[in-house]
């Protein structure tokens, strides 16, 4: 079942700039946060990272939980 998750990019502590090469954090809805493995760090997901403009550090995405973790879909437009 598809869910909406918050993806937050890493920020370089020295420069304050977004670090697209670093891992990013996935924050699921509150009800899913208590389930093991649903939140946490992800890396090597170029399809997610390329949907971020250089000035934004977080966005919501459609995602589906699988045995391998979150499978990310499209970015959800901000309301």
Helices and strands as residue ranges (DSSP letters): E 2-8, E 24-27, H 30-33, E 40-42, H 46-49, E 58-66, E 69-76
